[in-house]
Amino acid sequence: MKTPKAEVVTMLDALPDNSSFEDIQYHLYVLEKINRGLERAAIEGAIPHEKAKIYLAKWLAA
């Protein structure tokens, strides 16, 4: 697993050179949300994709 610093370096390398501070902040925000979601899924578990499709089909069919 990468360190937070390594993740930020990778993210910055992927952004265009003309990225603004706001662009960088937004990407940091998204990166943090993704990491929190993955951590929460690892701790609490997640619903398998097939089960989620069945569950959502009830809502989408209406």
C-alpha positions as CSV (number, residue, x, y, z in Angstrom):
1,M,0.0,0.0,0.0
2,K,1.3,3.4,-0.9
3,T,2.0,6.1,1.6
4,P,-0.2,9.2,1.4
5,K,2.8,11.2,0.2
6,A,3.4,8.7,-2.6
7,E,-0.3,8.8,-3.6
8,V,-0.1,12.6,-3.8
9,V,3.1,12.5,-5.9
10,T,1.4,10.0,-8.3
11,M,-1.7,12.2,-8.5
12,L,0.4,15.3,-9.2
13,D,2.3,13.6,-11.9
14,A,-0.9,12.6,-13.6
15,L,-2.3,16.2,-13.6
16,P,-1.6,18.6,-16.5
17,D,1.1,21.2,-15.9
18,N,-1.4,24.0,-16.1
19,S,-3.5,22.7,-13.1
20,S,-4.7,25.3,-10.7
21,F,-4.6,25.1,-6.9
22,E,-8.3,24.5,-7.0
23,D,-7.8,21.5,-9.4
24,I,-5.2,20.0,-7.1
25,Q,-7.5,20.5,-4.0
26,Y,-10.4,18.9,-5.8
27,H,-8.3,15.9,-6.7
28,L,-6.9,15.6,-3.2
29,Y,-10.5,15.7,-1.9
30,V,-11.6,12.9,-4.3
31,L,-8.5,10.8,-3.4
32,E,-9.3,11.1,0.3
33,K,-13.0,10.2,-0.3
34,I,-11.9,7.1,-2.3
35,N,-9.5,6.0,0.4
36,R,-12.0,6.5,3.2
37,G,-14.6,4.5,1.2
38,L,-12.1,1.6,0.6
39,E,-11.1,1.7,4.3
40,R,-14.7,1.6,5.4
41,A,-15.5,-1.3,3.0
42,A,-12.5,-3.2,4.4
43,I,-13.7,-2.7,7.9
44,E,-17.5,-3.0,7.6
45,G,-17.7,-5.1,4.4
46,A,-19.3,-4.3,1.2
47,I,-22.2,-5.6,-0.9
48,P,-21.2,-7.7,-3.8
49,H,-21.9,-6.2,-7.2
50,E,-24.5,-8.9,-8.2
51,K,-26.4,-8.4,-4.9
52,A,-26.4,-4.6,-5.4
53,K,-27.8,-5.0,-8.9
54,I,-30.7,-7.1,-7.6
55,Y,-31.4,-4.7,-4.8
56,L,-31.3,-1.6,-7.1
57,A,-33.4,-3.4,-9.7
58,K,-36.4,-3.1,-7.4
59,W,-35.9,0.7,-7.3
60,L,-35.1,1.1,-11.0
61,A,-38.0,-1.0,-12.2
62,A,-40.6,1.2,-10.6
